[in-house]
Amino acid sequence: MVYAYTTVDAATGTSEAVCEALADVEGVVDAHVIAGDFDVLIELEGETPHDVLETMTSAIRPLEGVGTTRTYICID
């Protein structure tokens, strides 16, 4: 199993809506509104790194309010 974390720069006022939309996305373990340089932190899992990439490109990036993302694959 591959685990990853993604940070999201969300449009103003959309952070909570982005988190709510992520609740039903396959591969998303959890999502939180955070303070700092980014607005949302997402915990992801998949069988392979490609699965995580597929979740990002097909289910997360197209969501209303999602801007810049950064994904970090866990190596341990």
C-alpha positions in Angstrom: 0.0 0.0 0.0 1.2 3.5 -0.9 0.4 6.5 1.4 0.7 10.1 0.4 -0.2 13.6 1.6 -1.4 16.4 -0.6 -1.7 20.1 0.2 -4.2 22.2 -1.6 -4.4 26.0 -2.2 -8.2 26.5 -2.2 -10.1 29.5 -3.6 -11.2 31.9 -0.9 -14.0 30.6 1.2 -14.0 27.1 -0.4 -11.8 25.1 2.0 -14.6 23.4 3.9 -16.6 22.6 0.7 -13.4 21.1 -0.8 -13.0 18.9 2.3 -16.7 17.8 2.2 -16.4 16.9 -1.5 -13.4 14.8 -0.7 -15.3 12.6 1.8 -16.6 10.3 -0.9 -13.5 10.1 -3.1 -12.0 6.7 -3.3 -8.4 6.7 -2.1 -9.0 9.7 0.2 -8.4 8.6 3.8 -9.0 12.0 5.4 -9.0 15.8 4.7 -8.6 18.8 6.9 -8.8 22.5 6.7 -5.4 23.8 7.8 -3.7 27.1 8.5 -0.5 28.1 6.8 0.7 28.3 3.2 -2.0 25.9 2.0 -5.7 25.6 3.0 -6.4 21.8 2.9 -4.4 18.7 3.8 -5.4 15.4 2.3 -4.3 12.0 3.3 -4.4 9.5 0.4 -3.8 5.8 -0.1 -3.5 3.5 -3.1 -2.1 0.2 -4.2 0.6 1.9 -6.3 1.9 5.4 -6.8 -0.1 5.5 -10.0 -3.3 5.0 -8.1 -2.5 8.1 -6.0 -1.7 10.0 -9.2 -5.0 8.9 -10.7 -7.0 10.0 -7.7 -5.3 13.4 -7.9 -5.8 14.0 -11.6 -9.3 12.6 -12.0 -11.0 13.3 -8.7 -9.2 16.0 -6.7 -7.8 18.5 -9.2 -11.1 19.0 -11.1 -13.0 19.9 -7.9 -14.4 23.4 -7.7 -12.1 25.6 -5.6 -9.0 23.5 -5.9 -6.0 25.4 -7.1 -2.3 24.6 -6.7 -1.6 21.2 -5.2 1.6 19.5 -3.8 1.7 15.8 -3.3 4.2 14.0 -1.1 4.5 10.2 -1.3 5.5 8.4 2.0 8.6 6.3 1.7 8.5 4.5 5.0 
